[in-house]
Amino acid sequence: MKVIICGAGQVGWQIARHLSGERNDVTVVDNNADLVRRATESLDVQGIAGFASYPEVLDRAGARDADLIIAATHSDEVNMVTCQVAHSVFGIDRKIARLRSQSYLTAIYSDLYRRDHMPIDVVISPEREVASAALQRLSAPTTFDTETFMDGQAQLLGINLTQDCPVVNTPLRQLTELFSTLRAVVVGVRRDGTLFAPESGDQLFVGDECYVFAHIEDVDRTLDIFGKKATRLDRVVLIGGGNVGLAVAQELEKSKARVRTKVIEMNRKHAENAAEALERTIVLNGDGLDMALLAEAGVARADAVLAVTDDDKTNLLAAVRAKSAGCRYTIALVNDPSLVPLMEPLGIDAYINPRATTVSSILRHIRHGRVRGLYSIGDAEAEVIEAEVLSTSPMAGKQIGEIDFPEGVLVGAVRKGDEIIRPSAETRIEEGDVVAMFALAEDVPEVERLMQVSIDFF
C-alpha cells in the first residue's frame, strides 16, 4: 500500500516506522528538512521537504496513486487543508487528520461539517485520546499502564514488582501451577530498560515491570497475587483544568461511583470555563505546585492525583509533591519519552504518553483484516493486537504449541464465542476465534502474517 505521512515529528515518525517496517511504500512530508532527513536516514521511507498542504508538494510525494494520507503536522489548519487537497485534487480514498482545537472537534463531532465539504474519514484528537487513557489509568489504581480488550472483558495491566510481591523469584511455569484457575498471563517484562516476552522458565524479580493480560473478573485477584491491593477511588485531584483535565472531570462526574473530584488550574480563564462546565467538581484557581493550594485541595486524603498540564516538568513536580503530601497514587502526563526513566526514582506511579496513545489510535484505524483493537506499549517498543482469526490464517486449526511464533510474541487471551479463556500450549485456535497477542515491534509483521491481517481498509 502507498501511504503519505504529513508531519515528521514524533507521531509521524512512529507511524512511518510501523508502516515502512510492514513493507508499505511510505513517503514522509514535512517543511522541516532536518526532520525529513532523520526519517529517510533511519527508516525505509522516501522524504519530501515542503508544506504538506501545497498541491505540488503532495504531487511530488506521489499523491496521484496514494491509497492513504495521514495528516499529523503541528497545525490543525494544515492538516484539514491537506485532506481537502488530497480529496479534491488527487482523489485519495482514505484521509486521516490529527486535530487539536476543541472548536474544530466540536464542529466535526456534531456533524456541522459534512464529509463532502470537509473530507476527513477519521479525526484523531490527541486530547480525547489522552483523556481516555487517563480514565483507563484511574480504573486500575496501583498499575502504571492499562488498556481494555475483548469488548471490555479483558484488561492489560502494567505492574511494578516490589519487595512485598509474593511471586518474585518464582518461575512463570510454577505460577500457572499454583494459580490454575487464574485467567491471567504475563506477556511482557521490562528489566533494566529492556522489554521482552518471557518464557515459561523465566523468573520475575523485584524492579521488573510486568505486562499481564487478565480476564476482567480476575483483575482484582491478579493484582493481589502480584502484591497490589485493588482500591476504590473516592477522591481524585486533577492538576490542570484544560481540555484534558476538563474531559476527565466530566467523565468522573458521570461515573456511578460518585467520585469526589477537585481541579487545580493556573489559568484563570480556563478555571472559570471548567467551573461553568462542571456541576459537582470544585475548581481551584492557582499553581498546582503550591503546597498550600495542594493542601486546600486535600491531596493528603486523595486516592489519586492526576497531573495533566501542558508542561511535563510541572506534571512531574506536581506528582512528586502530591506523593510527599500523602497521596497514594499519582499519574503524570509526559510528552518527552526521555523523562520516563525518572518515574520510578521520583516515586510516580504511572504516566501517560500522548504520542503513544495517538499512534495507537491511528494504527487501530488503518489496520485491516479483522483487527478489533491495538495498543502501543512504551515508546512503540511493542504492540498488543486483538484480531479475529480468518479461515486463511496459518493459525486456524492448530494448537498454540504447534504455531511457530517469534520469540517476541505471546498469546494473552483467546475468545471463543462468549467465553474468554487463558491460553495454553494445548489451546486450539479456530476460525472465528478472537486472539489478543503481545508482540515486540520487530515481530509485528510476522503476527500480521499469522493472523492474515494487513494494512488496508474496510
C-alpha positions as CSV (number, residue, x, y, z in Angstrom):
1,M,0.0,0.0,0.0
2,K,1.2,3.5,-0.8
3,V,1.0,5.9,2.2
4,I,1.8,9.6,2.6
5,I,2.5,10.8,6.1
6,C,2.4,14.6,6.6
7,G,4.4,15.6,9.6
8,A,7.7,14.0,10.6
9,G,7.5,14.8,14.3
10,Q,7.4,12.0,16.9
11,V,3.9,10.8,15.9
12,G,4.6,10.9,12.2
13,W,8.0,9.2,12.7
14,Q,6.5,6.4,14.7
15,I,3.7,5.8,12.2
16,A,6.3,5.8,9.4
17,R,8.4,3.3,11.3
18,H,5.5,0.9,11.8
19,L,4.2,1.1,8.2
20,S,7.6,1.0,6.5
21,G,8.5,-2.0,8.6
22,E,5.5,-3.8,7.2
23,R,6.8,-3.3,3.7
24,N,4.5,-0.5,2.7
25,D,5.6,2.3,0.3
26,V,5.8,5.2,2.7
27,T,6.6,8.9,1.9
28,V,7.1,11.4,4.7
29,V,6.4,15.1,4.1
30,D,7.5,18.0,6.4
31,N,8.5,21.6,5.9
32,N,11.5,20.9,8.3
33,A,14.2,19.4,6.1
34,D,16.1,18.1,9.1
35,L,13.1,16.0,10.3
36,V,12.7,14.6,6.8
37,R,16.4,13.8,6.6
38,R,16.1,12.0,10.0
39,A,13.2,9.9,8.7
40,T,14.9,8.9,5.5
41,E,18.2,8.1,7.1
42,S,16.7,5.9,9.9
43,L,13.7,4.4,8.1
44,D,13.0,2.7,4.8
45,V,10.9,5.7,3.6
46,Q,11.1,8.4,1.0
47,G,11.1,12.1,2.1
48,I,9.8,15.4,0.6
49,A,10.6,18.7,2.2
50,G,7.8,21.2,1.8
51,F,4.4,22.3,3.1
52,A,2.0,19.3,3.1
53,S,-1.0,21.4,2.0
54,Y,0.6,22.5,-1.2
55,P,-0.7,20.5,-4.2
56,E,2.8,20.5,-5.9
57,V,4.3,19.1,-2.7
58,L,1.7,16.3,-2.5
59,D,2.2,15.6,-6.2
60,R,5.9,15.1,-5.7
61,A,5.1,12.8,-2.8
62,G,3.1,10.6,-5.1
63,A,-0.4,11.6,-4.2
64,R,-1.8,10.7,-7.7
65,D,-1.6,7.0,-6.8
66,A,-1.6,7.0,-3.0
67,D,-4.0,4.8,-1.0
68,L,-3.9,6.7,2.3
69,I,-2.8,10.1,3.6
70,I,-2.2,10.8,7.3
71,A,-2.1,14.5,8.2
72,A,-0.3,14.8,11.5
73,T,1.5,18.1,11.3
74,H,1.5,20.5,14.2
75,S,-1.1,22.7,12.6
76,D,-4.8,21.8,12.6
77,E,-5.4,24.1,9.6
78,V,-2.6,22.5,7.5
79,N,-4.0,19.0,8.4
80,M,-7.5,19.9,7.2
81,V,-6.4,21.7,4.1
82,T,-4.1,18.7,3.3
83,C,-7.0,16.3,3.5
84,Q,-9.1,18.7,1.3
85,V,-6.4,18.9,-1.4
86,A,-5.8,15.1,-1.2
87,H,-9.5,14.6,-1.8
88,S,-10.4,17.3,-4.3
89,V,-7.2,17.3,-6.4
90,F,-5.8,13.8,-6.1
91,G,-8.8,11.7,-5.2
92,I,-7.1,9.8,-2.3
93,D,-9.6,7.4,-0.9
94,R,-8.6,7.4,2.8
95,K,-7.7,10.5,4.8
96,I,-6.8,10.7,8.5
97,A,-6.2,14.0,10.3
98,R,-4.9,14.8,13.7
99,L,-6.8,17.8,15.1
100,R,-6.2,19.5,18.5
101,S,-8.5,22.6,18.5
102,Q,-11.7,22.0,20.6
103,S,-13.6,24.3,18.3
104,Y,-12.9,22.2,15.2
105,L,-13.6,19.0,17.1
106,T,-16.9,20.3,18.4
107,A,-18.0,21.2,14.9
108,I,-16.8,17.9,13.4
109,Y,-18.2,15.6,16.0
110,S,-21.6,17.4,15.9
111,D,-21.8,16.8,12.2
112,L,-21.6,20.5,11.3
113,Y,-19.0,19.5,8.7
114,R,-20.5,17.2,6.1
115,R,-17.9,14.8,4.6
116,D,-18.3,16.2,1.1
117,H,-17.4,19.7,2.5
118,M,-14.6,18.6,4.8
119,P,-13.5,15.1,3.5
120,I,-11.8,13.6,6.6
121,D,-12.5,10.0,7.1
122,V,-11.0,9.7,10.6
123,V,-10.3,12.5,13.0
124,I,-7.8,11.8,15.8
125,S,-7.9,14.1,18.8
126,P,-4.8,13.7,21.0
127,E,-6.6,15.4,23.9
128,R,-9.5,13.0,23.7
129,E,-7.1,10.1,23.4
130,V,-5.2,11.3,26.5
131,A,-8.4,11.8,28.5
132,S,-9.4,8.3,27.6
133,A,-6.0,6.9,28.7
134,A,-6.2,8.9,32.0
135,L,-9.6,7.3,32.8
136,Q,-8.1,3.9,32.0
137,R,-5.3,4.5,34.5
138,L,-7.8,5.6,37.1
139,S,-9.8,2.5,36.5
140,A,-6.9,0.3,37.7
141,P,-5.0,2.1,40.5
142,T,-1.7,0.6,41.5
143,T,-0.9,-0.1,37.8
144,F,1.4,2.0,35.7
145,D,-0.3,1.1,32.4
146,T,-3.6,-0.4,31.4
147,E,-5.9,-0.9,28.4
148,T,-9.0,-3.0,27.9
149,F,-9.6,-5.6,25.2
150,M,-12.2,-8.1,24.2
151,D,-15.1,-5.7,24.4
152,G,-14.1,-4.8,28.0
153,Q,-13.9,-8.4,29.1
154,A,-10.1,-8.5,29.3
155,Q,-7.5,-6.0,30.6
156,L,-3.8,-5.4,30.1
157,L,-2.2,-4.4,33.4
158,G,1.3,-2.9,33.8
159,I,2.5,-3.8,37.3
160,N,5.7,-2.8,39.0
161,L,7.1,-5.6,41.2
162,T,8.2,-4.6,44.7
163,Q,9.7,-6.3,47.7
164,D,6.2,-7.3,49.0
165,C,5.2,-9.1,45.8
166,P,4.6,-12.7,46.7
167,V,5.6,-14.1,43.4
168,V,9.1,-12.7,42.9
169,N,11.8,-15.3,42.2
170,T,9.1,-17.7,41.0
171,P,9.3,-19.3,37.5
172,L,6.2,-18.4,35.4
173,R,5.6,-22.1,34.9
174,Q,5.1,-22.5,38.6
175,L,2.7,-19.6,38.8
176,T,0.5,-21.4,36.3
177,E,0.5,-24.4,38.5
178,L,-0.1,-22.5,41.8
179,F,-3.0,-20.5,40.4
180,S,-4.5,-22.9,37.9
181,T,-7.9,-21.2,37.8
182,L,-6.5,-17.6,37.4
183,R,-7.2,-16.3,33.9
184,A,-4.1,-14.2,33.6
185,V,-0.9,-14.4,31.6
186,V,2.4,-12.5,31.9
187,V,3.0,-11.4,28.3
188,G,5.8,-8.9,28.7
189,V,8.6,-7.9,31.1
190,R,10.8,-4.8,31.1
191,R,14.0,-5.4,33.0
192,D,16.9,-2.9,33.2
193,G,15.2,-0.9,30.5
194,T,14.8,-3.8,28.0
195,L,11.3,-5.2,27.2
196,F,11.0,-8.9,26.3
197,A,8.4,-11.7,26.0
198,P,9.2,-14.1,28.9
199,E,9.5,-17.9,28.6
200,S,7.8,-20.3,31.0
201,G,11.1,-20.9,32.9
202,D,11.8,-17.2,33.4
203,Q,11.5,-15.8,36.9
204,L,10.2,-12.4,38.0
205,F,12.4,-10.1,40.1
206,V,12.0,-7.0,42.2
207,G,12.1,-4.0,40.0
208,D,10.6,-5.7,37.0
209,E,7.8,-4.0,35.1
210,C,5.3,-6.7,34.1
211,Y,2.6,-6.6,31.5
212,V,-0.2,-9.0,32.5
213,F,-3.2,-9.9,30.4
214,A,-6.2,-10.8,32.7
215,H,-9.9,-11.6,32.4
216,I,-11.8,-8.6,33.8
217,E,-13.3,-10.8,36.5
218,D,-9.8,-11.8,37.7
219,V,-8.2,-8.4,37.7
220,D,-8.5,-7.8,41.5
221,R,-7.2,-11.3,42.2
222,T,-4.3,-10.8,39.7
223,L,-3.3,-7.5,41.4
224,D,-3.5,-9.2,44.8
225,I,-1.2,-12.1,43.6
226,F,1.3,-9.5,42.4
227,G,1.3,-7.7,45.7
228,K,-1.1,-4.8,44.7
229,K,-4.2,-4.2,46.6
230,A,-7.2,-3.3,44.4
231,T,-8.6,0.0,45.7
232,R,-11.7,2.1,45.0
233,L,-11.2,5.7,44.1
234,D,-13.4,8.1,46.2
235,R,-11.3,11.3,46.0
236,V,-9.4,12.5,42.9
237,V,-7.5,15.7,42.4
238,L,-6.7,16.9,38.9
239,I,-3.9,19.3,38.3
240,G,-4.6,21.0,35.0
241,G,-8.1,22.1,34.0
242,G,-7.6,22.5,30.3
243,N,-9.3,20.3,27.7
244,V,-7.8,17.1,29.1
245,G,-8.5,17.8,32.7
246,L,-12.0,19.0,31.9
247,A,-12.8,15.9,29.9
248,V,-11.6,13.6,32.7
249,A,-13.6,15.6,35.3
250,Q,-16.7,15.5,33.2
251,E,-16.4,11.7,32.9
252,L,-15.8,11.3,36.6
253,E,-19.0,13.3,37.3
254,K,-20.9,10.8,35.1
255,S,-19.4,7.8,36.9
256,K,-21.8,5.7,39.1
257,A,-19.1,5.6,41.7
258,R,-19.7,9.2,42.6
259,V,-16.1,10.2,42.7
260,R,-15.4,13.4,44.6
261,T,-13.2,15.5,42.3
262,K,-11.2,18.7,42.6
263,V,-9.4,20.6,39.8
264,I,-6.5,23.0,40.2
265,E,-5.9,25.2,37.2
266,M,-3.4,28.1,36.9
267,N,-5.0,30.0,34.0
268,R,-7.9,32.0,35.4
269,K,-10.0,31.9,32.2
270,H,-9.5,28.1,31.9
271,A,-10.5,27.7,35.5
272,E,-13.7,29.8,35.0
273,N,-14.6,27.7,31.9
274,A,-14.1,24.5,33.9
275,A,-16.2,25.7,36.8
276,E,-19.0,26.6,34.4
277,A,-18.9,23.3,32.6
278,L,-18.8,21.1,35.8
279,E,-21.6,20.6,38.2
280,R,-20.2,18.8,41.3
281,T,-16.5,19.4,40.9
282,I,-14.7,22.1,42.9
283,V,-12.3,24.1,40.7
284,L,-9.4,26.0,42.4
285,N,-7.5,28.7,40.5
286,G,-3.8,28.7,41.3
287,D,-0.5,27.0,41.0
288,G,-0.5,23.2,41.2
289,L,3.0,23.3,42.7
290,D,1.8,25.5,45.6
291,M,1.9,23.2,48.7
292,A,-0.7,25.4,50.4
293,L,-3.1,25.0,47.5
294,L,-2.4,21.3,47.3
295,A,-3.3,21.0,50.9
296,E,-6.5,23.0,50.3
297,A,-7.4,20.6,47.5
298,G,-6.9,17.7,50.0
299,V,-4.2,15.8,48.2
300,A,-3.2,14.1,51.5
301,R,-6.6,12.4,51.6
302,A,-6.8,11.9,47.8
303,D,-6.9,8.4,46.4
304,A,-5.3,9.7,43.2
305,V,-3.7,12.8,41.8
306,L,-3.6,13.2,38.0
307,A,-1.3,15.9,36.7
308,V,-2.3,16.8,33.1
309,T,-1.0,20.4,32.5
310,D,0.8,21.1,29.2
311,D,4.2,21.2,30.8
312,D,6.0,17.9,31.5
313,K,8.2,19.2,34.3
314,T,5.2,20.8,36.1
315,N,3.4,17.4,35.9
316,L,6.4,15.5,37.3
317,L,6.9,18.0,40.2
318,A,3.2,18.2,41.0
319,A,3.0,14.4,41.2
320,V,6.1,14.3,43.4
321,R,4.7,17.0,45.8
322,A,1.3,15.2,45.9
323,K,3.1,12.0,46.8
324,S,5.1,13.6,49.5
325,A,1.9,15.1,50.9
326,G,0.5,11.6,51.4
327,C,-1.4,10.8,48.1
328,R,-1.3,7.1,47.5
329,Y,-1.4,7.1,43.6
330,T,0.0,9.7,41.3
331,I,-0.2,9.9,37.5
332,A,1.7,12.3,35.3
333,L,1.2,13.3,31.7
334,V,4.6,13.2,30.0
335,N,5.3,14.1,26.4
336,D,9.0,13.6,26.4
337,P,9.9,9.9,26.4
338,S,13.4,10.7,27.8
339,L,11.8,11.7,31.1
340,V,10.0,8.3,31.6
341,P,13.1,6.7,33.3
342,L,12.6,9.3,36.1
343,M,9.2,7.9,37.1
344,E,10.5,5.2,39.4
345,P,13.2,7.2,41.2
346,L,10.7,10.0,41.7
347,G,8.1,7.7,43.1
348,I,5.5,8.5,40.4
349,D,3.1,5.5,40.0
350,A,2.0,5.9,36.4
351,Y,2.4,8.1,33.3
352,I,0.5,8.8,30.1
353,N,2.4,9.3,26.9
354,P,0.2,11.3,24.4
355,R,2.2,10.3,21.4
356,A,1.9,6.6,22.2
357,T,-1.9,7.0,22.6
358,T,-2.2,8.9,19.4
359,V,0.0,6.3,17.5
360,S,-2.2,3.5,18.9
361,S,-5.3,5.3,17.8
362,I,-4.1,5.9,14.2
363,L,-2.8,2.4,13.8
364,R,-6.1,1.0,15.1
365,H,-7.9,2.9,12.4
366,I,-5.8,1.8,9.5
367,R,-5.2,-1.9,10.2
368,H,-7.5,-4.2,8.3
369,G,-8.2,-7.9,8.2
370,R,-10.3,-8.5,11.4
371,V,-8.3,-6.2,13.7
372,R,-10.5,-5.2,16.7
373,G,-8.1,-3.5,18.9
374,L,-4.5,-2.3,19.1
375,Y,-2.4,-0.8,21.8
376,S,1.2,0.6,21.5
377,I,3.4,-0.2,24.6
378,G,6.1,2.2,25.8
379,D,7.9,4.2,23.2
380,A,6.5,2.0,20.4
381,E,8.5,-0.9,21.8
382,A,5.7,-3.4,21.4
383,E,2.0,-3.8,20.4
384,V,-0.9,-5.8,21.7
385,I,-3.1,-6.7,18.8
386,E,-6.6,-8.1,19.1
387,A,-7.9,-9.7,15.9
388,E,-10.4,-12.3,14.6
389,V,-8.8,-15.4,13.1
390,L,-9.7,-15.8,9.4
391,S,-10.0,-19.2,7.7
392,T,-6.9,-18.3,5.7
393,S,-4.8,-17.8,8.8
394,P,-1.9,-20.2,9.3
395,M,-3.0,-20.3,12.9
396,A,-6.5,-21.7,12.1
397,G,-7.0,-25.3,13.2
398,K,-3.7,-25.5,15.1
399,Q,-2.8,-25.7,18.8
400,I,-0.9,-22.8,20.1
401,G,2.1,-25.1,20.8
402,E,2.2,-26.1,17.1
403,I,2.4,-22.5,15.9
404,D,5.8,-21.1,15.0
405,F,5.6,-17.8,16.9
406,P,8.7,-15.5,17.0
407,E,10.4,-15.2,20.4
408,G,8.9,-11.8,21.0
409,V,5.3,-12.9,20.7
410,L,2.9,-14.3,23.3
411,V,-0.8,-15.0,23.2
412,G,-2.6,-13.2,26.1
413,A,-6.1,-14.4,25.7
414,V,-8.4,-16.3,23.4
415,R,-12.1,-15.6,23.0
416,K,-14.3,-18.5,21.7
417,G,-17.9,-17.3,21.3
418,D,-18.7,-15.5,24.6
419,E,-16.0,-17.3,26.6
420,I,-12.6,-15.8,27.2
421,I,-10.0,-18.4,28.2
422,R,-6.4,-18.4,29.3
423,P,-4.3,-19.8,26.5
424,S,-2.1,-22.8,26.9
425,A,0.0,-24.8,24.5
426,E,-2.9,-27.2,24.0
427,T,-5.4,-24.4,23.2
428,R,-6.6,-24.9,19.6
429,I,-7.2,-21.8,17.6
430,E,-10.2,-22.0,15.2
431,E,-11.6,-19.7,12.6
432,G,-13.7,-17.0,14.2
433,D,-11.8,-17.0,17.4
434,V,-10.6,-13.7,18.7
435,V,-6.9,-13.7,19.8
436,A,-5.0,-11.0,21.7
437,M,-1.3,-11.1,21.2
438,F,1.7,-9.3,22.6
439,A,4.4,-8.7,20.0
440,L,7.7,-6.8,20.2
441,A,7.9,-4.1,17.4
442,E,10.2,-6.1,15.2
443,D,7.8,-9.1,15.3
444,V,4.6,-7.3,14.4
445,P,4.8,-8.1,10.6
446,E,5.0,-11.8,11.4
447,V,2.0,-11.5,13.7
448,E,0.1,-9.9,10.9
449,R,1.1,-12.7,8.6
450,L,0.0,-15.4,11.1
451,M,-3.4,-13.6,11.6
452,Q,-3.8,-12.8,8.0
453,V,-4.3,-9.1,8.7
454,S,-2.8,-6.3,6.5
455,I,-2.7,-2.6,6.3
456,D,-5.8,-1.9,4.2
457,F,-9.3,-0.6,4.6
458,F,-12.8,-1.8,5.2
